[in-house]
Amino acid sequence: MPLYESEITRFLAELKSARPHVADGQRKGRALLWDRPQDPDTLRRNRESRLRQPAYVYYPKDYT
């Protein structure tokens, strides 16, 4: 048993025990948005096409 448990941790634990279908919904949502097969070629092309961010982005460059 942990020494300290925050109110939000207790709330989430009680919510998940009272409504077990919430965890299923979380898994389905994660699968929908995050757990997708990745194409290595697309990942490589995206990585190679990135532009480097300047050190200080709020300072305007003088293009003249």
DSSP file (Angstrom, degrees, kcal/mol; ACC not computed):
  #  RESIDUE AA STRUCTURE BP1 BP2  ACC     N-H-->O    O-->H-N    N-H-->O    O-->H-N    TCO  KAPPA ALPHA  PHI   PSI    X-CA   Y-CA   Z-CA
    1    1 A M              0   0    0      0, 0.0     2,-0.0     0, 0.0     3,-0.0   0.000 360.0 360.0 360.0 129.4    0.0    0.0    0.0
    2    2 A P        -     0   0    0      0, 0.0     3,-0.1     0, 0.0     0, 0.0  -0.311 360.0-131.3 -68.3 152.4    1.4    3.4   -1.0
    3    3 A L  S    S+     0   0    0      1,-0.2     2,-0.4    -2,-0.0     0, 0.0   0.901  93.3  26.8 -69.0 -40.6    2.1    5.9    1.7
    4    4 A Y        -     0   0    0      2,-0.0     2,-0.4    -3,-0.0    -1,-0.2  -0.983  62.6-179.2-128.1 135.2    0.4    8.7   -0.1
    5    5 A E        -     0   0    0     -2,-0.4     5,-0.0    -3,-0.1     0, 0.0  -0.979  25.4-132.0-132.8 120.2   -2.4    8.4   -2.7
    6    6 A S     >  -     0   0    0     -2,-0.4     4,-2.2     1,-0.1     5,-0.2  -0.156  22.5-111.5 -69.3 164.8   -3.7   11.6   -4.3
    7    7 A E  H  > S+     0   0    0      1,-0.2     4,-2.8     2,-0.2     5,-0.2   0.888 118.5  52.1 -63.3 -39.3   -7.4   12.4   -4.5
    8    8 A I  H  > S+     0   0    0      2,-0.2     4,-2.6     1,-0.2    -1,-0.2   0.878 108.0  51.5 -67.4 -36.0   -7.3   12.0   -8.3
    9    9 A T  H  > S+     0   0    0      2,-0.2     4,-2.2     1,-0.2    -1,-0.2   0.924 112.7  45.6 -64.9 -43.6   -5.7    8.5   -8.0
   10   10 A R  H  X S+     0   0    0     -4,-2.2     4,-2.6     2,-0.2     5,-0.2   0.918 112.1  52.0 -63.5 -43.1   -8.4    7.4   -5.6
   11   11 A F  H  X S+     0   0    0     -4,-2.8     4,-2.7     1,-0.2    -2,-0.2   0.931 111.1  46.5 -59.4 -47.0  -11.1    8.9   -7.8
   12   12 A L  H  X S+     0   0    0     -4,-2.6     4,-2.6     2,-0.2    -1,-0.2   0.891 111.9  50.7 -64.5 -39.3   -9.8    7.0  -10.9
   13   13 A A  H  X S+     0   0    0     -4,-2.2     4,-1.8     2,-0.2    -1,-0.2   0.922 113.3  45.4 -63.9 -43.3   -9.5    3.8   -9.0
   14   14 A E  H  X S+     0   0    0     -4,-2.6     4,-2.4     2,-0.2     5,-0.2   0.899 112.7  51.4 -66.7 -40.1  -13.1    4.1   -7.7
   15   15 A L  H  X S+     0   0    0     -4,-2.7     4,-2.5    -5,-0.2    -2,-0.2   0.929 111.1  47.0 -62.0 -45.9  -14.4    5.0  -11.1
   16   16 A K  H  < S+     0   0    0     -4,-2.6    -1,-0.2     1,-0.2    -2,-0.2   0.835 114.0  47.7 -68.3 -31.5  -12.7    2.1  -12.8
   17   17 A S  H  < S+     0   0    0     -4,-1.8    -1,-0.2    -5,-0.2    -2,-0.2   0.855 116.0  43.9 -76.7 -32.9  -14.0   -0.3  -10.1
   18   18 A A  H  < S+     0   0    0     -4,-2.4    -2,-0.2     1,-0.3    -3,-0.2   0.831 127.7  29.1 -77.6 -32.3  -17.5    1.1  -10.3
   19   19 A R    ><  +     0   0    0     -4,-2.5     3,-1.9    -5,-0.2     4,-0.4  -0.731  64.9 175.6-130.5  82.9  -17.6    1.2  -14.1
   20   20 A P  T >> S+     0   0    0      0, 0.0     3,-0.8     0, 0.0     4,-0.8   0.726  74.9  71.1 -62.3 -21.9  -15.3   -1.6  -15.6
   21   21 A H  H 3> S+     0   0    0      1,-0.2     4,-2.0     2,-0.2     5,-0.2   0.683  81.4  75.2 -69.7 -15.4  -16.3   -0.7  -19.1
   22   22 A V  H <> S+     0   0    0     -3,-1.9     4,-2.1     1,-0.2    -1,-0.2   0.906  92.7  51.9 -62.3 -41.6  -14.3    2.6  -18.9
   23   23 A A  H <> S+     0   0    0     -3,-0.8     4,-2.2    -4,-0.4    -1,-0.2   0.879 107.9  52.1 -63.9 -37.6  -11.1    0.7  -19.2
   24   24 A D  H  X S+     0   0    0     -4,-0.8     4,-2.4     1,-0.2    -1,-0.2   0.911 109.0  50.2 -63.9 -41.6  -12.4   -1.0  -22.4
   25   25 A G  H  X S+     0   0    0     -4,-2.0     4,-2.4     2,-0.2    -2,-0.2   0.881 108.8  52.1 -63.4 -38.2  -13.3    2.3  -23.8
   26   26 A Q  H  X S+     0   0    0     -4,-2.1     4,-2.5     2,-0.2    -2,-0.2   0.921 110.3  48.1 -63.0 -44.3   -9.8    3.6  -23.1
   27   27 A R  H  X S+     0   0    0     -4,-2.2     4,-2.4     2,-0.2    -2,-0.2   0.906 112.0  49.2 -63.7 -41.7   -8.2    0.7  -24.8
   28   28 A K  H  X S+     0   0    0     -4,-2.4     4,-2.0     2,-0.2    -1,-0.2   0.909 111.8  49.1 -64.8 -41.2  -10.5    1.1  -27.9
   29   29 A G  H  X S+     0   0    0     -4,-2.4     4,-2.0     2,-0.2     5,-0.3   0.901 111.3  49.1 -64.8 -41.2   -9.7    4.8  -28.0
   30   30 A R  H  X>S+     0   0    0     -4,-2.5     4,-3.2     1,-0.2     5,-1.8   0.920 111.3  49.4 -64.1 -42.8   -5.9    4.2  -27.8
   31   31 A A  H  <5S+     0   0    0     -4,-2.4    -1,-0.2     3,-0.2    -2,-0.2   0.868 111.0  51.5 -63.8 -35.6   -6.1    1.6  -30.5
   32   32 A L  H  <5S+     0   0    0     -4,-2.0    -1,-0.2    -5,-0.2    -2,-0.2   0.895 125.6  22.0 -68.2 -40.1   -8.1    4.0  -32.7
   33   33 A L  H  <5S+     0   0    0     -4,-2.0    -2,-0.2    -5,-0.1    -3,-0.2   0.805 135.9  15.2-101.0 -32.9   -5.6    6.9  -32.4
   34   34 A W  T  <5S+     0   0    0     -4,-3.2     2,-2.1    -5,-0.3    -3,-0.2   0.818 101.0  74.4-116.5 -43.9   -2.2    5.5  -31.4
   35   35 A D      < +     0   0    0     -5,-1.8    -1,-0.2     2,-0.0    -5,-0.0  -0.481  66.2 135.2 -83.0  76.6   -1.7    1.8  -31.8
   36   36 A R        -     0   0    0     -2,-2.1     2,-0.1    -3,-0.1    -4,-0.0  -0.913  62.2 -99.5-122.0 148.7   -1.4    1.7  -35.6
   37   37 A P        -     0   0    0      0, 0.0     2,-0.4     0, 0.0    -2,-0.0  -0.443  40.4-137.4 -65.7 139.8    1.0   -0.2  -37.8
   38   38 A Q        -     0   0    0     -2,-0.1     3,-0.1     4,-0.0     0, 0.0  -0.810   1.4-137.4-104.1 139.2    3.9    2.0  -38.9
   39   39 A D     >  -     0   0    0     -2,-0.4     4,-2.3     1,-0.2     3,-0.2  -0.855  10.5-153.0 -93.1 114.3    5.3    2.1  -42.4
   40   40 A P  H  > S+     0   0    0      0, 0.0     4,-2.4     0, 0.0     5,-0.2   0.850  93.9  53.9 -58.1 -36.2    9.2    2.3  -42.1
   41   41 A D  H  > S+     0   0    0      2,-0.2     4,-2.5     1,-0.2     5,-0.2   0.918 109.9  46.5 -65.8 -42.7    9.5    4.0  -45.5
   42   42 A T  H  > S+     0   0    0     -3,-0.2     4,-2.6     2,-0.2     5,-0.2   0.913 112.2  50.7 -64.8 -42.7    7.1    6.8  -44.5
   43   43 A L  H  X S+     0   0    0     -4,-2.3     4,-2.3     2,-0.2    -2,-0.2   0.912 111.5  48.3 -61.0 -42.6    8.8    7.3  -41.2
   44   44 A R  H  X S+     0   0    0     -4,-2.4     4,-2.4    -5,-0.2    -2,-0.2   0.932 112.4  47.9 -63.8 -46.2   12.2    7.5  -42.8
   45   45 A R  H  X S+     0   0    0     -4,-2.5     4,-1.6     1,-0.2    -2,-0.2   0.894 112.2  49.7 -63.4 -40.0   10.9   10.1  -45.4
   46   46 A N  H  X S+     0   0    0     -4,-2.6     4,-0.5     2,-0.2    -1,-0.2   0.916 111.7  48.7 -63.9 -42.3    9.2   12.2  -42.7
   47   47 A R  H >< S+     0   0    0     -4,-2.3     3,-0.8     1,-0.2    -2,-0.2   0.906 112.8  47.6 -63.7 -42.2   12.4   12.2  -40.6
   48   48 A E  H 3< S+     0   0    0     -4,-2.4    -1,-0.2     1,-0.2    -2,-0.2   0.773 108.8  54.6 -71.6 -26.0   14.5   13.2  -43.6
   49   49 A S  H 3< S+     0   0    0     -4,-1.6    -1,-0.2    -5,-0.2    -2,-0.2   0.488  80.8 114.4 -89.9  -1.8   12.2   16.0  -44.7
   50   50 A R    <<  -     0   0    0     -3,-0.8     2,-0.3    -4,-0.5    -3,-0.0  -0.431  60.2-137.1 -69.0 141.3   12.1   17.8  -41.3
   51   51 A L        -     0   0    0     -2,-0.1     2,-0.2     1,-0.0    -2,-0.1  -0.764  23.7-108.3 -96.1 145.6   13.7   21.2  -41.2
   52   52 A R        -     0   0    0     -2,-0.3    -1,-0.0     1,-0.1     0, 0.0  -0.513  31.2-125.3 -71.7 137.7   15.9   22.3  -38.3
   53   53 A Q        -     0   0    0     -2,-0.2    -1,-0.1     1,-0.1     4,-0.0  -0.670  28.4-112.6 -82.3 135.9   14.3   24.7  -36.0
   54   54 A P        -     0   0    0      0, 0.0     3,-0.3     0, 0.0    -1,-0.1  -0.239  26.5-111.1 -65.1 160.0   16.3   27.9  -35.5
   55   55 A A  S    S+     0   0    0      1,-0.3     2,-0.5     2,-0.1    -2,-0.0   0.895 110.4  26.5 -61.4 -42.1   17.8   28.5  -32.0
   56   56 A Y  S >  S-     0   0    0      1,-0.1     3,-1.1     3,-0.1    -1,-0.3  -0.896  70.3-174.2-125.6 101.9   15.5   31.4  -31.2
   57   57 A V  T 3  S+     0   0    0     -2,-0.5    -1,-0.1    -3,-0.3    -2,-0.1   0.669  78.1  59.6 -74.3 -17.8   12.3   31.1  -33.2
   58   58 A Y  T 3  S+     0   0    0      2,-0.1    -1,-0.2     0, 0.0    -2,-0.0   0.534  83.1  91.0 -90.7  -5.5   10.9   34.5  -32.2
   59   59 A Y  S <  S-     0   0    0     -3,-1.1    -3,-0.1     1,-0.0     2,-0.1  -0.807  82.0-125.0 -90.9 119.9   13.7   36.6  -33.6
   60   60 A P        -     0   0    0      0, 0.0     2,-0.2     0, 0.0    -2,-0.1  -0.380  20.0-127.0 -68.4 138.9   13.0   37.6  -37.2
   61   61 A K        -     0   0    0     -2,-0.1     2,-0.9     1,-0.0     0, 0.0  -0.582  14.8-127.2 -81.0 146.0   15.5   36.6  -39.8
   62   62 A D        +     0   0    0     -2,-0.2    -1,-0.0     1,-0.1     0, 0.0  -0.840  29.1 176.9 -95.2 105.2   16.9   39.3  -42.0
   63   63 A Y              0   0    0     -2,-0.9    -1,-0.1     1,-0.2    -2,-0.0   0.401 360.0 360.0 -90.6   2.3   16.4   37.9  -45.5
   64   64 A T              0   0    0      0, 0.0    -1,-0.2     0, 0.0    -2,-0.0   0.473 360.0 360.0 -85.7 360.0   17.7   41.0  -47.4
